[in-house]
Structure formats: C-alpha cells, structure tokens
Amino acid sequence: HALIGLSQDADDGDEYVSFEKYEDKKYILRYMEDNEDPNESDTISYETGLLKIGDHYFIDVYPHYDEGMEEEDYLFRSFIPAHAVLKIEWENDAMRLYTLSYDRLNELFEQNRIRIRHQMFEDYIVITATTDELQKFIKKYADDEMAFDDPDKLVKIR
C-alpha cells in the first residue's frame, strides 16, 4: 500500500513520518524529529485510518499510546484526545498532507456560512458534530483549496 513506509519532509529534511500496519484497516503514524529512528528521536504516535470521502482520501488521526509510556504521562493526563482529519494526495513517490485551515474555518463560522456543531476556543475550534455530519462537511469542502493550509510534502525513502 502506498501509505506504508518511511517518508521525509521535502521542505524540512529533519522531519520524518512513518506509517505501519496496526490493526484491521488501521495504521500507526509516527512523526519523528531529527532522526528517522523512533527510538532515537522525539516521536509522536497516532492511530490512523484511511478513508475515502467523495473523490478524495483522508486520514483520521488519533493520539496513540505507545508501549513503554507511563499511563500517568503528563500529556495523556492533561488533554482530552481528539481526532484530526487530514486530506492526503499521492504523486509518484510522494504524498501531500493537508490540514484544515483554522483561519478559513474561523472566517466561515464568523460569517455563519457553515452550520456544523462546534465549540470555539481562543486558539482552536473543536467540531462536535456526528460522524455523518462531519463527513458531509468534509465532502463539501474537499475541493476548496482555501479550506486547507499549504500541504506538507513527504517523499518516500523506504
């Protein structure tokens, strides 16, 4: 599968992303800084599912509890884990990951142009809609380039 493997950020050669098969239809995404070996770098792990909505592919990203981490780890005690959805496109040996644009979403909410259940906080928006409502929202804005920030281009190295 084109998702599985190790990729390097095309713009920042010190950042790496790997996808490994995890469970049925799930993957582990590891984001690593300064080193492609997750044991020798600052690593953040996520459970990931690949989904197709309309004509586009997305990954659903959720914090992953790695073996060896203490359950009382400050990060896991201090935050409520949340899903994030990223648009993904492939081109030869590279993939592009797009995050939803906070500025664009904020603008649409302020103008009452979108009506999806959400909660506004000082620096972020939490969408509280059902899965079905969220998928309809994503499908509607999937082709809107302004709805997404510039992508991270990841080039597969193995």
QUIZI-V572015 format. One record per helix or strand of 3 or more residues. SS is the DSSP state (H for helix, E for strand). FROM is the first residue (numbers start at 1). LEN is the number of residues. Records with the same first field share a line. If there is no record, write none. Layout:
SS->FROM-LEN + FROM-LEN
//
This chain:
E->5-5 + 15-7 + 26-8 + 42-12 + 56-8 + 84-8 + 94-7 + 118-3 + 125-3 + 152-5
H->38-3 + 74-5 + 102-9 + 131-11 + 145-3
//
